[in-house]
Amino acid sequence: MKTTKITIIAERPKDIPENWLIFNAPRPLLGDKEWEGKFQHGIFYVAVDPNCYFYNREIENNCKLDGWIVEYISKEKAIKRIKEYYHKEYPDSFDAIESLNNLLLVDAFYERFHKEEIEL
């Protein structure tokens, strides 16, 4: 099943275990823990426990309801990831890449890695 994954620079909610999937949507979704938060694709968030009896059904329904998977990343990891991408794609531009300030690198990260289609 295909869905969208967004990667955001923020701290993952501390009360959600690492192996739980987190969805975000413009409407309420199905899951084991629900909350409203900062607008990304919407303000509705839900976390799905992989040990839940209805796990596969909740994942399928959330995807049908336009729920997007949320990946949380630190600012440092985002900057490292975009630099690695630039160094690979533009190997002759090492000095220019290293001279970019963090604000430009964060903007570049969001432009390149914020949203992607994935297979669940």
N, C-alpha and C positions, 0 to 999 in steps of 0.2 A: 504494500500500500504506500503510495506517495503522499508526502505532506511537505509543508514548509518548515524550515528550522530558522529561527532568528538567534543570533549571538549578540548578547548585550554586555556592556561593561558595567557590571554591578556585582554585588555580593549575593550569592545564592541564599535564599531563606534558610536560616539556621535550623529551623524545625522540620525541614524536609530532607529525608535521607538521600544520599548521593545517587542511589540506584533507582529512585522514583523519577518518572518522567513528569515534567512540568509543561503544561499547555497554557497558551494565552489566546484570547479571542474577544470579539466584539459582543459576545453573548455568553451567558452562563454555560458551563460544560459539566460533564460527569467525572467524578473522581472521589478520592478519599479525603482530600483537604481542599477547601475552596477559599478564595479571598479576592478582594479587589485591590488593585495596585496601580502603579504608574502606567500610563498609556504606552503601549508598544504597537500591538495589532488591535488592541482593545484594552479594557481595564479589568477583564475577568481572567482570573488565573485558577488553575486546578492542578493538583499533584495526584498522580496515579501510582498506587503501590503495586509493584510487579508480582507480589504474592497474593493479590486480591483475586477472588474467584472469578470476578467479572472483568479482569484486566484486559483481555483481548477485545471484548465487546466495548468497554469504555474507550479504548484507543481508537477503535473503528468509528464509534459514534462521535468522538471529539474531532477526528479528521473530517468526517462528513459535516460537522457543524463549523467548519473553517477554523478549527483550533490549530495553532502553530506551536511546535516544540520550542521551548526556550532553553538556550545554553547560556550559562553565566561564565564570564571570564574577567580576570583582573585587568586593570589598565596596563600593568607591566607585561602580562602575557599577550595582550592585544598588540602592544607596540613591538614585542619580540616577533610575533607572528607576521605582522605586516612588513617588518624589516627583512625577515627571512624570505618572504614572497618577493620583495623588490630585489634583494640580492640575487635570487635565483633567476628572475625574469630580466633583470638589467645588471648583469655582473660588472659592466664597465662603469657603473655609476656609484660605486661604493662610497666615495667621499660625499657626493651630493645627498645620498640617502642618509648617511650618518649625520649630516649637518641639519637635517629637518628637525624642527622642534616637536615636542610631544603632541601639541594640539593638532598640528598638521598630520602627524602619524595616526592619531586617533580618528581624525576625519577620514583618512585614507583607509583605515581598517573598516570603518562602518560602510564606506562606499564599496569595498571589495568583498567583505566577509559577513556583513550584517544578515543577509537573507539568502538562503539557498534551498533548493529542492532536495529532499532526501527520501530514501526508501526505508520504511519501518518493517 
